[in-house]
Amino acid sequence: MQQFVFKFLALLGSGHTLTAPSPSPSPYSPQLTQSLLSVPLATGIPVRSCPFVPFPSPSSEPPIPYVYPLTSPNTPPPVGNPALVPDFASAWANAYERAKAKVATFTLEQKVNVTTGVGWEGGRCTGNTPPVGDFPGLCLEDSPLGVRSADFTTAFPAAINAATTWKRSLLRARGVAMGKEHVGKGVNIALGPMMNMGRIAQGGRNWEGFGADPFLAGVSAYETILGMQSAGVQACAKHYINNEQEHNRTQSSSNIDDRTQHEIYAAPFLRSVMAGVASVMCSYNLVNGVYACDNNSTLNGILKSEFGFQGFVMSDWSAQHSTLSAITGLDMTMPGDITFNSGTSYFGANLTAYVQNDTIPEARVDDMATRILAGWYLLGQDSPSYPHTNFNAFQPLDEATNEHIDVQDDHDEVVREVGAASTVLLKNVDGALPLKKPRKLVLVGSDAGPARVAGPNEFFDQGGVDGILAMGWGSGAYISATCFSHPYEALQARARKDHTSFSWFFDDFDLVGAGTAAIQKDAAIVFLLSDSGEAYITVDGNEGDRNNLTAWHNGDALVKAVAAQNNNTIVVVNSVGPIILEPWIDHPNVTAVVWAGLGGTETGNALVDILYGAVNPSGRLPYTIAKSPSDYSAQLATGGTDDEIVNITYSDGLFVDYRHFDAANIAPRYEFGFGLSYTTFEYSSLSISPVVGGQDQDGALEANWAAGKPSPQVVGSSTAVWLHRPAFSVCFTVKNTGAVAGTEIPQVYLHFPARAGEPPSVLRGFTDVDLQPGQAQSVTITLSHYDLSIWDVVSQSWIRPSGTYSLSVGASSRDFRLKGKIPL
């Protein structure tokens, strides 16, 4: 591997004093000349001229058959072989060549235009950049579960549900379908996926992400991005980094050590870079005292140097804090103005002035514009056939700018399949489920029904809940839903088919009425919900983050009232994340608990598939459900005033979620990775062996690793192929020992040597196995050098700690069926 030295310097300190520049003409295209005016620099601020040396491209290696194939976003590696490490180097090189040629024709002002949004509500999308020459500009649009604020689109299951499937094929299929809808609406950059960790169980936007484990989140982000970009839209990995709660998100500093940052919070972003993601969005919060969008350490040091990220970094909306953020790694400001509709920008005329007075080298602006255009070329969006933007996010009723293009296709099938596969069966006593044509069935709880006031789009940005909960609220949620399948509708259709006497009771607070409705019913299904979202909306006193982990709408009392009258009470939970189930989970009349999460538009139909056994539940929890909120490793940080920065110390370190429960020997109610089935599975015949023929020109690096020595610090060192390609094979057999077909999710947990300082068990592999009754299948899961490594803060590299490695294979983080040692 060619060696590169990271030469980037961002030097701020003593030097010549800048004075406010004279007002300069707006650098925007003529129709935008009045939108963003110059912001004068404060006088008397000492700033030294900041040198810039472009990052070299990460070195490429010859293709390795079946391991390291040359590829491009439109032809990603097949989902069936997670051992492949795709090589996007050639595709990026071609995109860069074309982008550099285009940028070379631009003036300084035009290059700055490429980097600067047109301002809030300045275009038809949530974010927009202006046309420059024959470059048409870019449309940036939410959200992580569908095209926000556009009609005839699909509301897909939330990302947390996608992760709950633990199925790479469905993660990829959901990504493809979402990508196609964004492309069909003329979106260039889809603002997702989101991959912040579920460190805080109450975290308002946890449902937009992939759970509480970095390996599961990394796989989910990887497959989602490969799917989205194969459809032609640029994906955006967000929110980089340490944005784990909504309270004080713009005035809090996430204070975290280097090892924890690398092993937990940066890991999903590393996998995103390996998936060829075109863009990354930096977050609102500070990281170790420096705003994330101005943070040289995280943007230049980790993302662009260590990970070798070749795309561009955009700010979250108004998350930029200085023009000098161009030097610390920011490439694009969104939406362009400092505050919404302020007519000011940190980039725009200010960035031009900083170049002209020799504070920021023009070479850096070239780099910014090149990175942005490279993403456009990488995804083939320069093609004349790429759809133009055909909706208006801010004026959806304007017929002149909304063409009402239907992009839904057959995506309802993907939604339904993901919805069913992401449903987790938590409890099932004496075969209460699946239902077998009950004579009398009652639904209890408002979450079972349709919105009683104004349909699925009743609340602005879904900032409220009336009827079924299918998504949280905020910018990652609002969908102009065409229709919703709610449980009341879907279950009534099935009851009609079975000649079941069907009734319902939607008043959550009339406990006497709810209990009465459940009398003499063969089954009573109680629906619970818990909601959360982004901080700019407060719902029932919950300012983004949840105030507590209890069920909303009197849910606990509702279950107990029904269970007091019916000995076959089934509970269905639609929730953004964990809730405490202790008030009723051990009630003898609660026979089954179904964790449905946030299923999108086909929520009702997917639930019926599970309840009646058309689909055998295979969902597995992507987080731990605790017995008490205090059992979690970290709590929501509140308080603070408008003029102070709240410090949030990540004192739990590597011990997040199940890792903490294991280390502290805390019994959860339901552990990470848990989920029941209508059948049973048996594990046998474990063998662990090195992958033969793995070494080539990187043999010296692998030998260093095997000896516990550090690897070189080079651009792309953390995404190098030698680190991620298969090193060991874990082989075993899974057999369906029950009476019905089902899917098992085998999970591999690594146990590091004690001296490594790792949690007791760390997820390092999983797959899904579909089996008929009596059928057995051999399963192989591979482990890489990266999987067996820890981050060494001294050498700044991934190293192998000395000692004995063992692993366990099983059905959850606490249900180990097979154990073995890794032959190192």
N, C-alpha and C positions, 0 to 999 in steps of 0.2 A: 504494500500500500504506500502510495506516495506520501511523503511527510510534508505537512504544512505547519507553519508557525502562525499563531494568532497574533497579528500585529496591530489590531485595532486599538486606538487610544482615544479616549474622550476626556480631555483635560479642561477642567473648569477651575479657575483660581485667579491669581493676580495676573495682570496684563493690562493692555490698553483699555481705556474706559470708552464704552459706546455711548453715544448720545442718540436722542430720538431721531429717527430718520425723517426726512421731509415727506409729506404726504405723497404717495405714489399712485399712479393709475392702477385700477384693479386689473389683475392678470387674467381675468376670466374672459370667456368668449363674449361677444357684444351683448347678447341678450341677458347676461348675468352681471353686467358692469356695476349695477347698483346693489348687488346682493351682499357682498362681503367687503367691508372697507378695512383699511389698514389700522392696526392697533399700535399706537406709539410705544416704543420701548421705554421703560422707566430709565431716567438718566442716573448716572452715577453708579451703575452696576458694573463691577470689574469682570470682564469676560475675556479669556484668552482665545485666540484663534484655534479652532478645533481641527486637527488633522484627521484625515480619513483615508484608510486603505481598504479597498473592497475585499470582501471575503472571497477567497478562492472557492471554486466549486468542490464539493467532496469528491475524492478520487473514486473512479469506477474500477471494476474488476471484470475480467472476462466472464461471460455468462457461464453459470454452472448448471447443467441440465437437472431439472427436477428440484433445484434448490434456489437458484438465483437467476431467473430468466429476465432478459430485457423485455420491458413492457411499457405501456403508456396508459393514461387514465381511461381511455375508451376500450382498452382490452386488458382489464385487470386479471390477476391470477385467479384460477377457479376457487370457489369457496370451499370445495371439498378437500383442499390440501393446505391446512394452516401452517405447515412446515415451510412453505415457500416464502422467500424473502424477495419481493419484487424490486427490480432495478429500474427506476425512472430516470436514470442519469441521462440517457440519450434523448428522451422526450424533453427534459428540462433544458438540455444543451441547445436543442433545436429552437425551443421557445425563447431562450435567452438571445440567441443569435438574431432572431427576427425582431425581438423587442429592442435590442441595442440599435439595430439598423433604423427602426422607427424613431427612437428617441434622438438619434443623431440628427434628425431633420427638424427637431423642435427647438424653439427659442427657450431661454431660461423661463420666461413667463409661462410658456406652454407646458414645460416640464413640471412646473409648480402646479399648474392647473390639474394635471393628472393625479396629483397627490392630495388635492383639496376638494372636499365635498362642497356642493352648491348651497348648503345650508338647510336647516329644518324646513320641511314642506316646500323645498325649492325644486322638486321634481315629482315624478309620479310614483316613486318607490320610497321605502322608509329611508334609504340612503341613495344618493346619486352623485356621480362625478360628471363634469361637463364634457361635451365633445371637444376634441382637439384635433384640428386638421380633419383627416378622414377617419380618425379614431372616434367612435360614436359616444364614448363615455360608458359608464357602468351603472347598472341597476342592482342595488343591494337590498335584499328583502328578508324579513323574518319568515318562517320561524323554524325551530327544530322539529316540529311535527306537521308541517304543511305550509302552504303559501298563505301568509297572513294578509288579511284585508283584501282578498280577491275572491270573486264568486266562482262557482262551479269548480271548486277544489275539494280535496279530501282532508278531513281531520284524522290523521293517523294516530295510532296508540302512542302515548308519551314514551320518551326515551327510556324511562325507568321500566316500563313494561317490555320494551324491546330487549333490555338487558335481562329481564326476568325470564325470558324464554330460554336463555343460555344456548341458543341455536344460531350458529353463524349464518346458516342459509337464510333464516328469517331476518336477521339483522341486515344482511346484504339486500334481500328482496325489498325490505322497507326502504332502504336507502335508494335503491334504483327507482322505486315508484315515486318517492318524494322528489328525487332529482328530475324525473320526467315532468312532473307537474310544474316545478320551477322553470324548467326550460320552456315548457309550453306557454307559460305566462310571460316569457321574455325576461326572466331574471338572470343576471350574470353571476351573482354571488348569493348563495343561500346562507343565511347567518346561523349556521349550525353545522355539526352537532356541538352540544354543550357537554363538557366532561369534568366539571368541578366535582370534587369528591363529597360524598354524603357524610362528612365528618360530624356535622351537627344534625341530629335527628329531626329537629324542628326547622331546618333550613328551608326557606321559602321556595327556592328554585331547584331543590333536589330532584323533583320529578322530571325536570328537563335533562338531567344527567343520567348516568348509568350505574348509580349505586355507590357502595362504600368500600369497594376493593379496587386497587389500581390495575390488577391484571384483568379482571372482568370488564372494567371501564375501558381499558386499552383495547381489548379485543372488540368491544362494542363500537368504539369510535373508529377503529381501523376498518371494520366491515361496513359500517355506515358510510364512511367517506369513499371507500372503493365503489360502493353502490351509487352514491350520489354523483360522483364525478364520471362514472361510466356512462351516465345519462347526458353529460355535457355541461352541468352546472358546476361552478367553483364552490367547493365546500369551505367553511370557515370554522376552525377549531376555536372554541371559546369556553370560558372567559379566562384568559391567561394572566394571572395565576393566583391561587389562594383566595378566591372569592367564594367562600363557603357559607356565608350568611348574608341576609339582606339588611338587617339593622346596621346603621352607620356605614353602609357599603362605600360611601364616598369619603368618609372621615374615620376610617379605621386602618390600622397597620397590622397586617398578618405577620407576626414575628416568628420565624421558623428557621430551624437549623438546616445546613446544607445537605446532610444525608437524608433527612426526612423529605426535604423538597424533591430530591432526585428519585428516591425510592417510592414515594407515595404520590405526590401532587403533580410532578412533571411527567410521570410515566405515561398517562394517556396521551399527552401531547407528543411525546416521543413516538408513540405508535401512530399518531396522526401524520407526523412527518414521514414516517416509513410508508404510509399509505399515499404519499404524494399530495397531501393537502395543499391547496393553492394559497390559502390565507389563514391568518391567525388574528383573533381579536384580543387585545389586552384589556384588562379589567379596571373597575373603578377604584379599588382599594389600593392602599400602599402595601409594599412588601419590604419588611425590615426597614421601615421608615422612609421609603422612596415610592412615589406613585408608580403603579405597574406600567403605565404607558410612558413613563419617563425613566424606566429602570434599566440601566446599562447592564447590570448583572444578569437579569432574567432574559432580556430581549437579545442583546448582543452576545453575552457570555454563554448562556445555556442554549437558547433557541437557535440563533444563527450560526454560532461557532460550534458548540459541542454537538448539537443535533444536526447541523448542516442544513437548516431550513432554507430553501431557495425561493419561497414565495414571499408575500408581503404581510406586514403587520399593520392592521387598522386599529384605531381607537374604538372602544365602546363609545356610545353617543355622549359627547362632551366629557370624556374621561381624560383628555389631553390637558397638560398644565403648563406647557412652555413650548416656544419655538425650538429650543435646543433639544427637544425630544427627538428631532430628526437625527441628531448625533447619537443619542442613546438607543436608537433602534426603531423608532416609529416611522412607518412609510406612508400612511394615509390617515388623515384626520376626518372623523365622521361625527356629526353630519356635515361638518365644515365650519360651522360657527362656534364661537366659544361657549355661549349659551344660546338656547333655541331662539331664533329670530333676532339675535343681537346685532347682526350685520357686521360682526367682527370675526377674525380668525387668527389662530396662532400660525397657521401656514399662510397660503395666499400671499398678499403683498408683504407680509412680515417675513416669510421665508425668502422671498425674492430679495428683500432688503438685507437680510442676514448674509446672503451670498454676495451681494454687491459690496458690503463693507468687510468682506473677508472673514467673517465669523464662522460661517459654514461653507465648506468647499462645494463648488458646483458639482464635483464628482459624486458627492453624496446625493445630491438631487437627481443626478443621472441614475444612480443606483436605485433610488426610490421609485422613479418612474419606470425603470427597466423591470424591476420586480413586479410591479402592478401589471404592466403590459404582458409580461411573461405568463402570468396566470391566464390572461385572456387568450393568448396563443396556445398555451398548453392544453386548454379545453376545447380548442377549435372554434372559439366564439367569433373569430374573424371571418368565418364563412358567411357568404351572403344569405344562406338559408337559415341562419340562426334567427329565431323569432324575435321580433321587436317587442318592446314592453307594451302590453295590451290591456293593462288595468291601471287604476289610479288609487293608490293606497289612502290618499287623503281626501279624495272626492269620489267616493264609490258610486254616487248617483249622477255623476256627470257623463252623459251619454257620448259626448265627443271624445272622451279619453278612456272609456271602459267598453271593450269590445265583447265582453262576456264569453270568452273562449272557454269551452268545456274541456278540461284536462284530466277528468276523473278516470276515464277508461274503465278497466275492470279492477281498480285499486281497492274497491270494497272487499274483494276476495282476500287481498293481502292483509287488510285491516282485520278482517274476521279471523284469519288464520293466526296472526300475531296475537290478537286478543285472547283466543282460546289457549294458545301455547304459553301465554304469559300469566295464565290463571293458576294460582298456587292453592292446592288443597292442603289446608293446615290440620284439619281434624275430620275424622270420618268414623263414627262409632257404629259397629255392627252393620256396615254396609248401608248406612242411611242414604248415601249417594252411590251410584247414580239413581235418580228417580225412576220408578217403574210404574208409570200410569197411575198416579195417585187419584183416588176418587174425589177428594176434596183438597184444594190447595188455596192458601191465602198468602198474599204479599203484604208486608207491613213496612212502612217507612217511605218518606217522600223520595228518597234516592232510587226507589224502584220505578218511579213514574216519569212522565214527560214534564217539561217546564209548564207550570200551571198558569203563567201570566203571558209570556210573549215568545215562546219557542226557544230554540237552542242558542240564539244570538241575543238573548234578552239583555245581558250585561255587557257594558263596554269592556273590551279586552278580558271577557269572562270574569270580571271582578264581582262575583257573587255566585250563588248556587241556588237553583230552583229546579228540583227534579234530579235526574241522574247526573252524577259527577263523572265527566269523561276526560277532563283536563284541568290543570290548575289555571291561575290567572297571570296576566302580564303580557309583555311583548313576545314571549315565547309561546303564546297560547291562542290569541284571537284568530279564529277562523270563521269566515262567512259560510258556516256549515250548510250544505244543501239539505241534509236531513240527518236524523239520528235514530238509531234503533235502540230503544230503551227497554229494560226488562219487562215492564208491564205489557208492552206491545208484543214482544217476542214470546214471552211465557204464555200469554193469552192465546196466541196462535197455536202453540203446541198443545195447550189444554183443550182447545176446540178440536184438534185432531184426535186427542185421546179420550174425548168425552169426559174430561175432568171438570168437576164443578169448581169454578174459578172466581175468587173474590179478592178484594184489596182494601187496604186502610192506610191512607197516606198522611194522616195527622201524627206528627212525631211527638206531640206533647200531650195528647189525650191517651194516657196510659191505660185507663179503664177501658176505653173503646178499643185500643189495640189488643188488650188481653181478651176481651170479649170476642173480637173478630177471629181469634185463634182457637176458640173452643171447638172441639169435635172436628178438627181438620186433620187430614192424614199427614200433612206437613205444613208448617208455617215458615216462610222465608222472610227474615228480617234484614233490611238493607241499612248499612251504616256508611257514613262518609266522613272524610276529613280533608280540608282544602288548604291551599297556600299558594303563594305566587311572588310576584316582583314587588318591591317596596313602594313603588309609586301609587299603589292601590292598597287601601285598608278595607278588609272585609270582616264584619262582626268583631272589630277591635284587633284583628290580626294584621299587623303592618308588614305584609310580605311573609315573614317567618311566622310559624304557628306559635301562639302563646303557650300551648301545652300539647300533650300527646294523647288527649282524650278524644273520643268520637264526638263529632259535631251533632247538633240538632237532637240533644237528649238521647243519644244513641245507646249508652249503657243501660239507662233506665228502661228504654224501649225493649231491649233484648230480655231483660229480667221480667218485664211485665208479660211478654209473650211466652217465655219459657215457663212461667208460673202456671200457664193454662194449657200448654201443649208440650207433649213429651217427645216431639220430633221437630225441634226448632233448629232451622238451618240459618246460619248467618253469612251474608255476603257483604264484603267490605270493598268499597271504592275509596281509595285513599292515596294521597300524594306520597306517603311514606309510613313509617311505623306508627302504630297507636298502641296504647296499653290495653290489653285484653283481660286483665286480671279480674275486673268486677264480675265477669260472667263466664270466663272460658272453661271453668271446671264445673259449671252447673250441669247436673246429670241429664237435664232435658235438652241441652245444646248438643245436638248429635253430629253436626258438621259445621265447619268454617271454611268458606271459600274466599280467598284473597284475590280480588279481581283488578285492583289497581285502577289505571286510567286507560280505558280501552278504545277511545276514539269513537267514530261514527257507528261502528258495528258492535257496540258494547252489549246490547241486549241479545243479539243473535249469537255472539261468541259465548255468552254466559249459558244460554240454552244448550249449546253444543257440549259444554262441560257438565251441566246439571243432569242431563239425560244420557250422558255417556257416548254421544256421537264422537266426541274427542276425549281420550283418556288424559287427565291432567298431567302435565310434565313440567310446569313452571317451578322454578326454584327461587327462593328469596335472594335478592341482591343486597340485603342488609340484614341485621339482626333485629328481631322483635324482642324487646327486653321486658322484664317483669316490672321494672320501675324506671322512670326517666333518669334517676341518679345512677343507674347502672352503666350508662353510656360514658365513654371516655372524655367527652367534651360537651359543654353546655353553651347555650346561646349567650353571647355577650351583649348586654344591653347597657343603657345609661349613656353618659356623655352629654356634652352640650354642643351648640352650633359652632363654637370657636375652639374646639379641642379635637385632637386626634385620639381615638380610643385604641389602646393597645390590646390586640388579641394574640395571646401567646399560645403557640401550638405545643403546649407542654406535654401532650400525649405522644408526641413523636411518632414512631412507627406503629404505635399501638392504637390503631383506629378500628372501631367496630369489633368484629369477631376476634381480632388479634388482641384487643384489650380484654374481652371477656375470657379468652383462653388464658392469658397471662395472669389475670387477677382471680382466676378460678370462680367466675361468676356464672351461675346457671341462667341461661336465657329462657324465655318462654319458647321461642322458635329460633333456631340458630341460622346463621348465614348459610345459604346453599340448601336449606331444607325444603322439602315438598313431598307430599304423598302421591300415590297412584292408585288406580283401581286394580292393579295387579302387583306382583312382587318380583324382585330380581335377586339373582345370586351372582356373586363375584368369585372368580377362581383363577388359578394358574398365572400368578404374577411373575414376570421376568423383567429385569432391567439390564440393558447392555449399551455399550458405546455405539454410536453410529459409525459404521465403517466407511473409510474413504473421505473423511471430512476435511482433512488438511490439504492445502495447496500452497500458494505463495504466502499465505498468512500463517504458515506453520510456526514461525518464530513467535508471533503474537499469541498463538494458542499455547505454546510451550511456556511462555512467560506467565500466562494466566494460570496454567496448571501448577506452576511453581509458586503461586501466590504473589507474583510480582505485578507492579502496575503496568498499564499499557500507555503508549505515547499520547500526549495531548495534541490532537490534530482536528481540523475541521471535519465534522461528521464522525468523531470517534465513538459517540454513543449509539450511532445507527449503523456502524460498520457490519458488513455481512458476517465476518468471522465470529462476531459476538452473538449474532441472532440466529444463525443457521443451526439445524439440529445437531446436538452433541450426544444425547442419550435417548434411547427408546424405552418407553415404559409400556409393556405389553401385558394384557390380561384378557380374561374371558368374562362376558356378561351373559346371563341366561334369564329368560322370562320364565319364572316358575309358577306363574298364576294362570288364570283361566281366560284372560282377555288380552288382546294386543295392547302394547303400550310403548312409551318412549322413556328410556332411562337417561339420566345425565350424570355419567361418571365424572368425578372430580379428583384431581391430583393435588395433594398438599405436601409441600416440602418442609422438612424439619432441618434447619441449618445447624452446624456445630454450635455448641453452647457459647463458645467464645465470640461468635459473630455478633451477639447482641440483638438477634432477630426475635420476633414473636415466636411462640411455640409452633404455630402452623401458618404457612403462607400459600395461598392458592397459586398454582403454577401451570395448571392445565385443566381442560374439560372438553367433552364432546357430547354428542347426542346419538343414541343408538335406538333404532326402531326395531322391535322384536314381536313376533307372533308368539302365542302360547307355546311353551316348550322349546322355542328357538334359542340357540346360543350363538354368539358372535365374538370373534377375536377383535380386540380394540388396541390400537396403538396411539399413544400420545407422546410427543417428543418434548425434550427439554433442551434449551440452549445454554451457552455459557452465561448469557445475560440472566437467565432464569436462576442460575446458581450463584450469582454474584451479589455483592453488596457495594455500595458507593463509598469509596475511600476519600475522605475529605482532605487528606494530606497530599496524596498523589493526584487527586482530581480525576480518578478513573475507576472503572469497575474491576474489582479484584475478587479472587476466590479466597475466602477465609479458610484457614487450615482446620482439619478435623474431619469427623465422620458425618456424612450427609445420609439422612434417611428420608423416606417418603411414605405417604399413606394414600391409598385409593379408596374412595367411598362415595356415599350418596349425599354427604353434606360435610360441613366443617367439623362436625362432631360424630359423624356416623361412618367410621373407617372400617372397611371390610378386608383390606389387604395391606400389608406393610412389608417394606424391603429397604435395602441399602443401595446407594449409588456407587458403582465401582470406580472410585477416583484414586 
